[in-house]
Amino acid sequence: MSEENQAIEQVQQLEDARYAAMVSKDIPTLERLLDDKLIYMHSTGVADTRSSYIEGLRTGIWDYQGIDRTESRYQVDGDIVLVFGKLAIRMITRGTFKAFESRALAVWVRKPDGWRLLAVQSGAVPNPG
């Protein structure tokens, strides 16, 4: 297996673990996967750091009910893997249920101790009509 394909396979597994941890509120897994320098840009335009994102999950600001991923595309450039995809998200945020689609870019970086999520940029998909 090529080094590029190996990187993609590893990041695919980490993406699966990350989304499962978001839905199950598995904070220890997220603490392991998210880089200390993480910037998480939500589809609303709100930006979080690693600590504020984890705190939002811990306190229930974001209560993910389900996340379906489609159209995933992986692009490797050395120690960086870009993950492009489309998301269908169901969540309760601040007591209000929301269901929406977004396009997202996740940036993974290879560190000496493994892959870490460095950045997320998400943009809402407009409703048709």
N, C-alpha and C positions, 0 to 999 in steps of 0.2 A: 504494500500500500504506500502511495506517495506521501510525503510529509504534508502536502496540502490537503489530501483526502483525510489523513489522520487528524489534522487540526479541525476540519469540518465535522468529522464524526465526534470528536471530543466536545466541541461547542454545541452540536445538536443535543447531546446527552445533557449538557449543562443547561441549555435552554429548556429542555423538558423538566429538569429538576427545579429550575427557577420558577416556571409557571405553576408547577404543582405546589411549590412552597408558597407562592403568592395566594393561591386559593385556600390552602390548608393553614395559612398563617404560621408556617414553619420558620420562625425567626432564626434559629441557629443555622439552618441551611442558607438562608439569605445572607446572614452575616459572613458566612464562608465564601459565598459567590460574588458579593458586591465589593468592588474596589473601594478603598478609603477615599478616593478622589471622585467617586461617582457623582454625576449630574444626571438626574432623571427628569426629563422635560415631558410633562403630561400633555395630552391632546388639548387640554384647556388652556395651555400656555403657562401653567404653574410649574415652577422648577423646584426640585428637592435635591438635597444632598443625601448621602448614604444614611446618615443618622436621622434626618427628618423623614425620609421615606420609611425606614424601619419603624420609627416611632408612630407614623401614621397607620401602618398595618397593626402594630401592637395595640394601639388605642382604639382601633375600629373606625378611623376616619375613612379608610378604604376597606370594605368588606367584599372581596371578590367572590362572586357566586359561581362563576365559570368564565373561562377564556378559551375560545376556539381559534386556532391559528391555521391560516392558509397562505398559499402563495409564497412560502418561505424560499429565500434565495441567499446563498452564502458566498461571500467573496473574501478570499484570503490575500493578505499583503504582509508577508513576513510574520511578525508576531502580533498581527492584528487580524481579527475576523469580523467582518461586517455582516449582520444578519438583517435582511430586509423581509418584511412580511405584512400580512393583513390580519387584523385581530377583530374578533367579535367578542365584546366584553359585556358581562352581566355583573352588576355590582350594586351594593348599597353604599352610598357615600353621604355621611352626615344624616342618616336616617331616610334617605330618598333612594328608591330603586332607579337604576339607570341601565339601559341597554343601548349600546352604540358600537359602531365599527370605526376602526382607526388603522392607519398605516404606521408602521414603526420601524425604526432603525436601532438595533442594539449593537454596541461596539464592545467586543471582547478583546482583551490584551493578555498576552502570555507573560506571566511574571515568573521569577525563579521557582516559586512554589505552586505554580499552576495558573490556569486561566481565571481571569476576574472580569466582571462586567464593569466597564469604565463609563459608559454613557448610554442613555436611551433618549431618542427623539421621537415623539409620537404626534401625529396629526389626525384630527377627526376626518372621517369620510363623510362628505355632505349627504344628507338625505335626498333621494331623487325627488324631483318635482318642485 
